[in-house]
Amino acid sequence: MTQPIPISYKDAGVDIDVGDALVERIKPLAKKTLREGVLAGIGGFGALFEVPKRYQEPVLVSGTDGVGTKLKLAFAWNMHDTVGIDLVGMSVNDVLVQGAEPLFFLDYFACGKLELETAATVIGGIAKGCEQSGCALIGGETAEMPGMYPTGEYDLAGFCVGVVEKSKILSGQNVQAGDVVLGLASNGVHSNGFSLLRKCLERAGHELPHTLDGQPFRNAVMAPTRLYVKSVLAALAAHPPKAGARPGIKALAHITGGGLLENIPRVLPHGCAAQLQKGSWPQSELFAWLQATAGIDDAEMNRTFNNGIGMVVVLAAEEAAACAQTLRDLGETVYPIGSIVARGNGAAVRLV
């Protein structure tokens, strides 16, 4: 019987050596993200993390997300350095909404053929996002799966765990009529609404602006998700939530898919609505271009995109000015964009 010609794993499309080389490239990037609590990180079968002892009643908060079809533009434009930051931002900003400090992050990178430089660039962005958010990149998975993805394409997912004192969980239950809504500016589209954005690119064809908001068009479109963790945690420390309906930060909303109209209601108690004042924050050139190209009204803009506001803070009116200044001092651009009113039979978010 004729012996079959040997077929190696590499012949089948999986190069273990490239995977090993990627791990070695990742290790120094992950090392920069180390923080208190890390007992064992990248390299083992599982990562170990000890909840910091300064927490008296720790409650763990988890979040997971991806980057969505923004990746299609990363492939087309060969821009892989920011999508890793997007991946981190989508999860850490969600965890932050509960008042939690992000502790650690894990990523999942899947492709048909592992390209070392591309993968290292993407994961370098993940490490950068973790470093900027104060959370440790302690593990992940790189999956090379021939035939599953087209050449040059990959998918990303991420998972974050944070911690908050039980007594300081932000539930929004103390929000009441008369509270103020502050909006923290976004960096741009972040990582939501890209299916519509790509339709706008198709419609515009070659008639694209050279620059938007003082930067090249593609840079404006691919600007990474703003990481609000350090500034908002500092603001929570300076203006902590308090029992009852008294001053302090009462609720946070990360403005992602569904925009302002669908994310703010998620942190409002029954009977309350957010009344947002049109024109209380500026519309960037990027969002103005998207709205004009798509031909959609203000309501659809604020339901599809963050439209310039990436995080919303709800707090008592008497503390709003001081909190806004705290956030500005920490580098955020802050706009008073509305107030909380009785809902009645109206919508949960009203643009007036």
N, C-alpha and C positions, 0 to 999 in steps of 0.2 A: 504494500500500500504506500502510495506516495505521501511523503510527509508534507503537511501544509506549510506554506511560507509563513514564518512568524510575523504576527502583527502586534506591535507594541501599543501601549496607551497613547504615546505620542503620535503614532501612525493613525490612531483613531481620532486624533484631534485635541487631545488633552496633554499639555506640556507641563509636567510636574516641576521641572527645573525653573520654568518661568514663574510658576506659583511660589516656589521657594525664594526666588530672587525678589519677588514683590514683598513677601513677608519681611525680608531683611531691609527693604527700602522703607517699610512702614514703621518698623520698630523705633527708630529715632524720632519719628514724627509723633508716635503715640507717647513716647517718653516725655515729650514736652507738655503733655496734657495731664500728667500724674498729679494727684492731689491727695489730701488726707482721706483715708478709708481704703485706698487701693492695697490689697494684699497680694494679688497675683493678677497680672494682666495678660497681654498677648503672648501666645505660645502654648498655653495649656489647653486641656479639653473644655475647661470652663474658667471664667474669670471670677475672682473673689473680691468682695467689697464689704467693708464693715461700716455700718451707719455711724457717723461721727457722734462721739459720746456727749457732745454739747446739747444734743436733742434729748428732752425729757420724755416726751410722748410722741415719738416719730411715727408718722404715717407716710407710707411709700406711695408715690404717684407715678404712673407709667404712661407713656405715649409712644405711638408709632406712626410713621408716615412715609411717603415717598416724595419724588420730585415731579412726577407727572410728565406731560408732553413737552415741558420745557427741555427735556432731554433731546427731543427731535431737533431742536435748534442747536443744541450743543454738538450733536453729530454733524449737522449740515454746515455749521460755521467753525467747526474744530475749536470750540471754546469749552474746555473741560475743567477750568480752574475754579469756577464759582459754584457749580452744581452741588458739590460736597457741602459747601456752606449752607445752601438751600436745604439740603437734607437734614442737617443738624437743626437749622432754624425752625423747620416745620414741627419738630418734636419738642425742642426745649422751650419754645415760646408757648406751646400748648400746656406743657407741664407747669410753666410759670404762672399761668392763669389761675391755678389753684393756690397760688402763694408759695409754691414749692421751689426749692433750690435744686437744680439739676445735679445729679451725682455722677452718673456714668452713662455712656452711649455705646451701642454696638451697631455695626453696619452690615449690610448684605449687598455685595456687588456681583452681578451675574452677567455673563457674556457668552458668545459663541466661541470666540477665540481670544485668549488673554493677550492684550497688547500691553507690555510692561509700562511704557512711558505714559500711556493714557490712563491706565489704572492707578499708577503712582500719583499722577496729577489730580485725579478725582479724589483719591483717599487723602492726599495732602490737603485738599479743601475741607474734607471732613475733620481732619485733625485741627486745622486752623479754626473752624467753627467751634469745636469742642474747647480749644484753648481760650477763645474769646468769650465762651459761655461759662468757663470755670468748671466744666465737667470732664471726666476722664474718658478717653477712648480706650476701653479695656478689652475689646474683642470684636469679632466679626467673622464674616464668611465670604470667601472669594470662590465663586462657582464658575468653572469653565465647562460649558455644555454645548458641544458642537451640534449644529442643526437647530438649536433652540432660538437663536438670535441671528439676524443678518450681520454680515461682516461690518465691523466698525461700530456696532451698536451694543448697548449694555442697559441694564436696569439697576436701579438703586432702591433700597429700603433701609430704614433706620429705626432704632428702638432706644428710648431714653427712660431712665428711672430717676426720680427726684424724691425729695423728702420735705415734709413740712410738719411743724408742731401741730398736734391735733386741735389745739385751741386757736390756731391762726389760719386754719383752712379758709380760703375765700370761697364762699358758696353763693354770694349775692343775696342771701335771704334778708339782709338788713338794708338793702337798697329801698329808698322811699322817695316820694314826690318831693321835689325841691333840690335833690342832689344834682351835682354838676357832672357833665360828661366831658372828659378831656381826650383829645386825640393825639397820639404820637405819630409823627410822620413816618411813612414807609420809605424804602430805598427805590421803589418803583413797583413793578408788577409782582415781585417776589416769586411765588411758585404756583399761582392759581390763575386760571383764566387763559391759559396758553392755547387751548384748542380754538378759542375765538381769536386770540392774537394771531395765530398762524393763518386763520382765514383772512384776517386783515392784511397780512403779508401777501397772500395770494391775490387779493383784490387790488392791492396797490401795485403789484408787479414790480417793475423797475423804478417806479416813481416814489422812491423812499427818501425821507429827509437825510441829509448828510450827518446832522447832529441833532440831538434832543437834550435839553436841560444841560447844555454845556459839555456834552461828551459825545463821542461817535455813536451813531444810531444803534449798532449792535451791542455796544457796551451798556447803553441805557436799557435795552431790552433784557440783557442777561445779568444786570446788577443783582447781586445775591440778596436773599432775605435778610432783613435787618435783625440783629440779635439783641433783644431787649433785656436780657437776663440781668446783667450786672447793674444797669441803671434802675430797673424796676425793683429789684431786690433791695437796693439802697433806699429807694423811695418808700418801700414797705417798712423798712427799719425806722425811717424818719417819721413816717405817718402810718403807724401800724393799725390794723383793723381792731376795733374795740367792740365790747359786748353791747347789745342793744343797737340802737340806730344813731349813735353819736358819731363824732368825727373819726376820720381815718379812712384809708382806702377800703372800699366795700366790695368792689368787683373789678375784674379785668376781663377783656375779651380780645382774643387773637383774631384778627380779621383775615380770614383765609377764604376757602371756597364758600360762596354764598354772600361774600362781602359784608358790608355794614348792616344790610337789611336782615340777614339771617343769623349772623354771629352774635350781635348784641343781645337779642332776645334770649339766648341760651344762658345768660347770667342774670336775668331779671326775674324777680318774683312775680307770681300771678297778680295781675291788677296794676302793674307798672308798665310804662312805655317810655322809650327814649325819643325825645323830640330834638331832631338835629336841624341846625340852622344852615340852609344852603348858603354857600359863599363864605362860611366861617373858616375855611381852610382853602388854600390855593390849589387849583388844578395844574399839575405839571404839564409840560409840553408833550410828554409821552402819553399821558392819559387823554389829553385834548386830541392828539393825533388818533388814538385808538377810537375815541368816541365819534370823531368826524368820519373816520374810515369805515367803521361798522355801521354808522347811521343810527345809533341807539340813543334813547332818552336817558335822563339823569337816573331814573329808578333802575333801569337795566344796568347802567354803569356801576351803581352802588350795590347791585346784587351779584354782579359777575366778578368785578375786580375790587381790590382794597381801595382804589381810587385816591390814593395818597395818604391813607390812614392805616397803619399796620397794627396798632394796639390801642385799645380804648381803656381808659381808667375812669371808674365811677366812684365819687366820694362826696362827702358833705360839702355844702357850699362854703361854709366858713373856713374850710381847710384847702379849698381848691387852689387859690392863688399861691399859697406857700408850697404846696405839692408841685404845682406847675413850675415854680422857680427851682425847686430841688431837682426836678428832672432836666430842666434846661442847663443847670450847673453841671449835670452829669453827661451832657452832650446830646440830649434829645431835643428835637424841634417839637414844641407843644402848642396845640391850639385848643381853646375852649370851644367845643363844637355843638354843645346843646345842654339839655337838662332832662331830668326824669319827671314825668307827669303821670297822673292817673290814666290808666289805659281806657277804661270804659269799654265801649264797643269798637274802638278804633284799632288800627294796626299796632304791632309791638314797636315798630320804628316808624317815625313820621319825619319826612323831609319838609320843612316849612321855609 
